[in-house]
Amino acid sequence: MVQEAFYPQNNGELSDSITQNWTEQAIECYRLNGNCEKCSISKGHYSFVCQMPKVVDTLKILYGEP
């Protein structure tokens, strides 16, 4: 399974490419209500700060609930 990484742009904003549609990872975050302790990304011990809660908020504004 390919893991998706979400990095903020230099100005702190999210990349447009990760807010174009509801991905599997975004839907997981949505269903967990942003609870990072239960998320598969946090269990992967990645060296980045997950931006998925911000992505979910943006997707809800742009496209509504998944």
N, C-alpha and C positions, 0 to 999 in steps of 0.2 A: 504494500500500500504506500502510495506517495504521500508524504506529509507536506502540508503547505506552510510556508513561513510568511509572516506578515510584519513588515518593517515600516516604520513611519518615514516619510520623506524628510529631507534636511530641515524643512520649515515646521516639522511636527505634524503635518497633515497626512492623511492616508492617501495612498496611491489610488488613482481612479480605477486601475485594473482590478483591485480587490473589492470594489464596491459596485461592480456591474451586474451581479446576480447573486442569488442565494446559493452558496456552495454547500457541500456536505458538512464541512467544518463549521460554517456560519450557522447552519441549522442546528448542529449539535450544541453550539454555544447558546443559541436562542432557547433551545429546549432545557438546557441546564440553568437558564436565567443568569448566565454569566458567572456561574460558580466554578471558578478555576480549579478548585480542589478535585472536582469530578471530571475534568476535561482531559481528553486524550493528549492534547498538546502538553499540558503540565506534567503528565506522566512520562513524557518523552525526554525530560531533562534537557531541553534546548537551552542554548546560551543567549536567547533573546527574550525581550519582554513581549508577551503576546498582545496584539492590538485588536484581537477579535471582538471584545466587547464594544469597541468604538466602531468596528465594521458593522456589527449587528445593529447598533443604533442608527447608523447611516442607511443601511439597507431598509430598515423599518420606515424611515422617512421617505426614501426614494420609491420603494416598491410595496410597502405595507408588510403585513405579517407573512411568513412563508407558508 
